[in-house]
Amino acid sequence: MSCTSIILAIVTFSAILTLGDESSNTPPVPQPTPAPLLLVDQRLSVVFPVIQKFKNIITSDPLGVTKSWTGPDICKYKGFYCDNPPDNKTAIALASIDFNGFQLSAPSLDGFLDQLPDIGLFHANSNFFTGTISPNVAKLPYLYELDISNNLFSGSFPNAILGMNSLNFLDIRFNLFAGSVPPQLFTKDLDVLFLNNNHFMQRLPKKKKKSHIILLTLANNKFFGPIPRGIYKALSTVTEVLFLNNLLSGCLPYELGFLKEAVVFDAGNNRLTGPIPFSLGCLGKLEVLNFAGNLLHGMVPEVVCALGNLANLSLSDNYFIYVGPICRGLIRKGVLDLRKNCIPDLPFQRTVFKCAAFFAKPRHCPYMPTYGFLPCWLPHFNSPSPYNVLDLSSIRTSLKDKADYSRQPTAMPLPKEEPH
């Protein structure tokens, strides 16, 4: 048999098998083509894939938030809000995001936040987002509120924030940021600046350029050095200042008395020393003043205790030696706390030995004459006070006599200062 005959036989046999198999004559069923998503605006078409990509990298969603992130109506996704963008009042755009308390986990916000061109507010408090903040956030033209507090962001301060000209609210507290904060941050036109509960370590900047900060929180970091004298220029509009639980040292500047709008000033648990300037008696709006847990000494100024709106004055755990009748009235009302000081006739004070050890060391503040000045007119308080300047040498002698060191059988070292 020739080769040609063999090939024809094989082809004929295959054709017979094919004709005998009816199922092979059934054409394949075409798969349905997915209907295109009909988004109400081109601006939403831009952010739709960005949202879906971010959804795919979320590693934990205990509240099931992302189940709503499906379909074309982005404006109904949980946590997403739409509005007319500033440059086109007839358009519809993704204007704000509120993830507060969603407990979402994701390795980064890069490729998400920085790719939302019309976003104005981004709030993501109390999640488990990590990583750093993309430099591209500086390109978002409308973002004016950024809250990424209570997450797990780390690294240095996100310098891209300095280039965000529209920003007036910044909250990055309760994260793992470390290092220093650029001084330019304190001169931006921010209304709210919350940096507390991170690992920032630096001196407070001495920049004197006026800012618009109303709420400033630097608490629970490692800021050190003195409170700068130019604070009254940089924070002339501030209503709340929280410096507590840092490493601030040095004497309180007289210029604190020019923070006319201050309602809360809290510098507790630092290493501040010296007397309280009388100028603080000019802060007529002040309601809360906390210097507890420092190394302050001298008298408690009556002019400060006479502030009409004062509801809480915390001066415990210092080394004050004198308190007048107005301040004593606040103690009886529960407004003033002076425990653990060196005031002889008050209960719950330090021991004589601890007070003597503190005053045995020379105490000096620069610009000492300013501590008795009042930069405002207050009836009954503008005449010179006999307590404006305190003679620490006489205090040391008096305390030493009370401790009666001369009767000790052997030389005895003075106790060390208590840690703060």
C-alpha positions, 0 to 999 in steps of 0.5 A, spaced: 500 500 500 502 506 498 503 512 502 498 516 499 493 510 500 495 510 508 494 517 509 487 517 505 485 511 510 487 515 516 483 521 514 477 517 512 477 513 519 477 520 523 471 523 519 467 517 521 469 517 528 467 525 528 460 523 524 459 518 530 460 523 535 454 528 536 457 532 541 463 534 537 458 537 533 455 542 538 459 549 538 462 551 544 457 556 549 460 563 549 461 566 555 457 572 557 461 579 556 461 583 563 457 589 562 461 595 563 461 599 569 457 605 569 460 610 573 456 617 574 462 621 573 469 620 569 472 623 576 469 617 579 472 612 574 479 614 575 479 612 583 475 606 582 481 602 580 485 605 585 479 603 591 479 596 588 487 595 588 487 598 595 481 593 597 485 587 595 491 589 599 487 589 606 489 583 610 484 584 616 477 587 616 474 584 622 467 589 621 466 587 614 467 594 611 470 592 605 464 588 603 460 594 601 466 596 596 463 593 590 459 595 584 459 602 580 456 607 586 462 609 589 459 614 593 455 608 597 461 605 599 462 605 607 467 610 609 467 614 602 463 620 601 462 624 594 461 632 593 462 637 587 469 638 586 472 646 587 474 646 580 467 644 577 460 644 581 457 640 576 461 634 577 461 629 582 468 626 585 470 622 591 471 628 596 472 625 603 474 618 606 472 617 614 475 610 616 475 612 623 474 606 628 474 601 622 480 596 624 482 595 617 489 592 616 494 594 610 501 594 609 501 601 606 497 607 604 501 608 598 498 608 591 491 609 595 491 616 598 496 619 594 492 617 588 485 620 590 486 627 586 479 630 589 480 628 596 479 634 601 479 630 608 482 623 609 480 620 616 483 614 618 483 614 626 484 607 629 486 602 624 492 598 623 495 601 617 503 601 617 509 603 612 510 610 611 507 616 607 508 617 600 511 623 598 506 624 592 501 626 598 504 633 596 501 633 590 493 633 592 491 640 591 485 640 596 487 635 602 486 640 608 484 635 613 489 629 614 488 624 620 492 618 621 492 617 628 492 611 632 495 607 627 502 603 626 506 608 621 513 609 622 519 612 620 521 619 620 516 625 619 513 625 613 516 631 610 511 631 604 506 634 608 510 641 608 509 641 601 501 641 602 499 648 601 492 646 603 493 643 609 490 646 616 489 640 620 494 634 621 493 629 626 499 623 626 499 622 634 499 615 637 504 612 631 511 610 631 514 616 628 521 618 630 527 623 629 526 630 629 520 634 626 522 640 621 521 647 624 517 649 618 512 645 620 510 650 626 510 656 621 505 653 616 498 655 616 495 650 621 489 650 625 490 643 629 497 640 630 497 633 634 504 630 634 503 627 641 505 619 643 510 618 638 518 618 638 520 625 636 526 627 640 529 634 639 529 641 642 523 646 641 524 650 635 526 657 636 522 660 630 518 666 631 514 667 625 507 667 627 502 661 625 495 660 626 495 654 630 489 653 635 490 646 638 498 644 639 499 637 642 506 635 643 505 630 649 508 624 650 515 625 646 522 626 648 522 634 646 527 637 650 531 644 652 527 650 654 520 653 652 523 658 647 521 665 649 519 667 642 513 662 643 508 668 644 509 670 637 509 663 634 503 661 638 499 668 639 492 664 637 493 658 640 487 656 645 490 649 647 498 647 648 500 640 651 507 639 652 506 634 658 511 628 659 517 630 655 524 632 657 523 640 657 528 644 662 530 651 663 526 656 666 519 658 664 519 664 660 516 671 662 513 671 655 508 665 656 503 671 659 502 673 652 498 667 650 492 671 650 487 666 647 490 660 651 485 656 655 489 650 656 496 650 658 499 643 660 507 642 661 506 637 667 512 632 668 518 635 665 524 638 668 522 645 668 525 649 674 525 656 677 519 660 679 512 661 675 512 668 672 507 673 674 505 674 667 501 668 667 496 672 671 494 676 664 491 669 661 484 671 662 481 665 658 485 660 662 481 654 665 487 649 666 494 650 668 498 644 669 506 644 671 505 638 676 511 634 676 517 639 675 522 642 679 519 649 680 520 653 686 518 659 690 511 662 691 505 660 688 503 667 685 496 670 687 495 673 681 495 666 677 490 664 683 486 670 682 484 668 674 477 668 674 476 662 669 481 657 672 478 651 674 484 646 675 491 649 677 496 643 678 502 644 681 503 638 685 510 634 685 514 641 685 518 645 690 514 651 692 515 654 699 509 659 700 502 660 698 498 666 699 490 667 701 487 667 694 491 660 692 489 657 699 482 658 697 483 654 691 485 649 695 479 649 699 475 648 693 479 643 690 482 647 684 489 647 686 493 641 688 499 643 692 501 636 694 508 634 695 511 641 695 515 644 701 510 648 704 510 647 711 503 648 714 500 644 708 499 636 709 502 631 704 508 635 703 515 633 701 520 631 707 524 637 710 530 633 708 528 632 701 526 640 700 533 642 704 537 637 698 533 641 693 535 648 695 542 646 697 544 647 690 544 654 687 538 656 683 538 661 678 534 663 672 536 668 666 531 675 666 530 674 673 527 681 674 521 679 669 518 674 673 515 679 678 512 684 672 505 684 669 504 685 662 497 687 663 493 692 668 490 688 673 487 692 679 490 690 686 496 686 683 500 692 679 504 694 685 511 691 687 510 684 691 515 683 697 515 676 694 517 678 687 524 676 688 526 670 693 532 670 697 534 662 695 540 663 700 536 664 706 531 659 704 537 654 704 539 656 711 532 656 714 531 649 711 538 646 713 536 649 720 530 645 720 533 639 718 538 640 724 544 637 720 549 639 725 547 634 730 548 628 726 553 624 729 557 623 722 557 627 716 551 625 711 550 626 704 544 630 702 539 626 698 539 626 691 533 630 687 527 625 686 527 623 679 521 626 674 
